[in-house]
Structure formats: C-alpha cells, structure tokens
Amino acid sequence: MKRAEAKPPLRLHANHVSIEESGGEFFQVSFDSEARGEDDFDLSQPDHPYLLVQRQFEDDDGGVCYIETHDHDTYTGHFRLRLIEFTPTRLAFEIVRTDHKYVEVTYDLDAKRFGDVQRIVHIVFGVQG
C-alpha cells in the first residue's frame, strides 16, 4: 500500500489586506492575491489564493476562529488558531489539529496600515496587551 504524500503547508502572497469589524462582536482580516471586484461572487471564475480569518464574540465562541481559503477542502472551517508571527511583511499561524496545520501569508504593509491590521489580528488571535 502506498502512503499518501503529506500536503505542503498553505503559503500565499497577498497584494491586498483588508480588515472589518462590526459592533465590537465581529472581527475579520483578509489577505487576497487579487483586488476584490464586482465578480467576487461569480462561482464560474477560477479561485485565486486568499485567506480570510474571522472571530465573533456575540456568543461564546470557545476561542474558535473561522478560516476560509482557496483550498476549501483542507483549509476552511472553525478551528483554534495559534499565532506564530505577525510583522509588516508576514503572518504565520498554526491550526490546532493533527495535520495541515501551518499557514503563512506574505504581504507589504506600511507602518500605519500595519497598526490598523495588527489591532484586528490581535483581537482575532486573542493576543493580550
């Protein structure tokens, strides 16, 4: 019996980074390789690399975040996440599960934009201080 090869970690480069929050209960950060356009919901378009990370506090979420990526089968769902690194050029985190755990996104944020995004990233990942 042939052993299945391990899938490599999810890595992507984002040309666009956006944040969203609503009422102090919903927070989202997204990293996209392409600019959002009018055809965002056209499912006939081929998927391009992206990562979306959300956390809501309306109900007790148990520390679980929702992630969504272009790899719908492997990297989409509700998970506990562990932040490894967040800098003006890189986000790296681990999904708390047995396999397909590592996600890394590269991008380029100036100091002001980094501060705005950092605030949301810290809320989503539960970073104190």
C-alpha positions in Angstrom: 0.0 0.0 0.0 1.3 3.4 -1.0 1.4 6.0 1.7 -0.2 9.3 0.8 2.2 12.2 0.5 1.7 14.9 3.0 0.2 18.1 1.6 2.6 21.1 1.9 1.7 24.0 4.2 -0.6 26.7 2.9 1.5 29.7 1.7 0.4 32.6 -0.3 1.4 36.2 -1.1 -1.3 38.8 -0.7 -1.4 42.0 -2.7 -4.4 43.2 -0.8 -5.0 43.1 3.0 -8.3 44.3 4.5 -9.9 44.4 7.9 -13.5 44.6 9.0 -15.3 44.9 12.4 -18.8 45.2 13.5 -20.2 46.3 16.8 -17.3 45.0 18.9 -18.6 41.5 18.3 -17.3 40.5 14.8 -13.7 40.9 13.5 -12.2 39.8 10.2 -8.9 40.1 8.4 -8.5 39.0 4.8 -5.5 38.5 2.6 -6.1 38.4 -1.1 -3.8 37.9 -4.1 -6.2 39.9 -6.3 -8.2 43.0 -5.8 -11.9 42.4 -5.0 -14.1 43.2 -7.9 -17.7 43.2 -8.9 -17.5 39.5 -9.8 -16.5 38.3 -6.3 -19.5 36.0 -6.1 -19.2 34.6 -9.6 -18.5 31.0 -8.9 -17.5 30.3 -12.5 -14.4 32.4 -12.0 -11.3 30.3 -11.0 -10.3 30.6 -7.4 -7.2 32.7 -6.7 -5.1 32.5 -3.5 -6.8 34.1 -0.5 -7.1 33.8 3.3 -10.0 35.0 5.5 -9.8 34.8 9.3 -12.9 35.7 11.4 -13.8 35.7 15.0 -17.1 36.6 16.6 -17.8 37.4 20.2 -21.6 37.6 20.1 -21.9 34.1 21.5 -19.2 32.3 23.5 -17.0 31.0 20.7 -14.8 28.9 22.9 -11.8 30.5 21.3 -12.5 29.2 17.9 -12.0 31.2 14.7 -13.4 30.7 11.2 -10.9 30.5 8.4 -11.6 30.2 4.7 -9.1 29.8 1.8 -8.9 28.9 -1.8 -8.2 25.4 -0.6 -11.7 24.7 0.5 -11.3 21.1 1.3 -8.3 21.4 3.6 -8.2 24.9 5.0 -11.7 26.0 5.6 -13.7 25.7 8.8 -13.8 26.5 12.5 -10.6 25.9 14.4 -8.5 27.0 17.3 -5.5 29.0 16.0 -2.1 29.8 17.4 -0.4 32.9 16.2 3.3 32.3 15.4 4.3 35.6 13.9 2.7 38.9 12.7 5.0 41.5 11.2 4.6 44.2 8.5 5.5 41.6 5.9 4.3 38.2 7.2 1.6 36.4 9.1 2.2 32.9 10.3 -0.1 30.7 12.4 -0.8 27.2 13.3 -4.2 25.5 13.2 -4.6 23.4 16.3 -5.2 19.9 14.7 -3.1 16.9 13.8 -2.3 17.7 10.1 -2.3 20.5 7.6 -1.5 22.9 10.4 0.7 25.7 9.1 -0.5 28.8 7.3 1.8 31.6 6.1 0.9 34.8 4.2 3.4 37.4 3.0 2.4 41.0 2.1 3.8 44.5 2.5 2.1 46.9 4.9 3.3 50.4 5.8 3.6 51.4 9.4 0.1 53.0 9.7 -1.7 50.2 7.9 0.2 47.6 9.9 -1.0 49.2 13.2 -4.6 49.1 11.9 -4.4 45.5 10.8 -2.4 44.5 14.0 -5.2 45.6 16.2 -7.7 43.3 14.4 -5.2 40.4 14.2 -4.6 40.6 18.0 -8.3 40.5 18.7 -8.9 37.6 16.3 -6.0 35.6 17.7 -6.7 36.6 21.3 -3.3 38.3 21.9 -3.3 40.2 25.2 -1.6 43.5 25.7 
